[in-house]
Amino acid sequence: MRGTINALNQEDAVAELQALGSDVAGEVLADAMNHTGNQARKLLRAGMDESFDRPSSWVKNSIYMQNATPAEPEVALWIKDGKLGGKGRGFDEWFNPQVEGGQRLNKGSEKMLREIGVLPAGRFIVPAAGARLDGNGGISRGHMTQILSGLKAFGRAGSDHNATGSRRSSRKGHAAAFFVMKRGATPIGIAERRGQQVQMVLAFVRQPQYRERFRFYDIVRRVAEDDALIETNIDLAVVKALSKRRGRRR
């Protein structure tokens, strides 16, 4: 996904800038477009707060802006395609279903549970009543690690994350705590037993379908088509450039 902002509709304002000289005009226009792009980025982040339940900093910092230059006075905004920590799914993969709608992609934990035969084909996981949640409403990383460890789902041979028969691992009790809960012969989730208490921590569900939630294109388009905003930013950039030139003459 990608949105752009430029001054193609500001012909009169751009023509007036030429009186400052082509070099200054390019600098002013680039400055104005960058200011407009930053305003759009703030609106996109505000849109995340409205669209998502407690979006994490990972989500809110995923908007990338390519600055305008005097030679190319156009700002581009998009969702970063990099991956968290250099691994896993990229920002854009996570966002696409939120912007376009459609099916949720597989999580790494789901892939691991399928590989050991715990999660049936076509099923996905969601937090159940016994899951410990993080500040963003998802299952906490620590609790998920305990579940995957107890079920020996970490794929690397000899992984320190998998529960073992060692004394230290036995004290944690993860290997004995987690098991697949079934309704008849059908797996329906993963439960955790601690003492006399048994709670379902993960439920197996059909593939979640997302509706359009985050209006990325609408937000960028609204800013790009706000002539009054762009004209104001050009005026501010002109004042800034003229002040700078006066300062150099002193």
Stockholm file with secondary structure:
# STOCKHOLM 1.0

chainA/1-250         MRGTINALNQEDAVAELQALGSDVAGEVLADAMNHTGNQARKLLRAGMDESFDRPSSWVKNSIYMQNATPAEPEVALWIKDGKLGGKGRGFDEWFNPQVEGGQRLNKGSEKMLREIGVLPAGRFIVPAAGARLDGNGGISRGHMTQILSGLKAFGRAGSDHNATGSRRSSRKGHAAAFFVMKRGATPIGIAERRGQQVQMVLAFVRQPQYRERFRFYDIVRRVAEDDALIETNIDLAVVKALSKRRGRRR
#=GR chainA/1-250 SS CEEEECCTTCHHHHHHHGGGCHHHHHHHHHHHHHHHHHHHHHHHHHHHHHHSSSCCHHHHTCEEEECCCSSSCCEEEEECCCBGGGCSCBHHHHHHHHHHCEECCCCHHHHHHHHTTCSCTTEEEEECTTCCBCTTSSBCHHHHHHHHHHTTCCCSTTCTTSCCSSHHHHHHTHHHHEEEEEETTEEEEEEEEETTEEEEEEEEEECCEECCCCCHHHHHHHHHTCHHHHHHHHHHHHHHHHHHHHHHHC
#=GC SS_cons         CEEEECCTTCHHHHHHHGGGCHHHHHHHHHHHHHHHHHHHHHHHHHHHHHHSSSCCHHHHTCEEEECCCSSSCCEEEEECCCBGGGCSCBHHHHHHHHHHCEECCCCHHHHHHHHTTCSCTTEEEEECTTCCBCTTSSBCHHHHHHHHHHTTCCCSTTCTTSCCSSHHHHHHTHHHHEEEEEETTEEEEEEEEETTEEEEEEEEEECCEECCCCCHHHHHHHHHTCHHHHHHHHHHHHHHHHHHHHHHHC
//
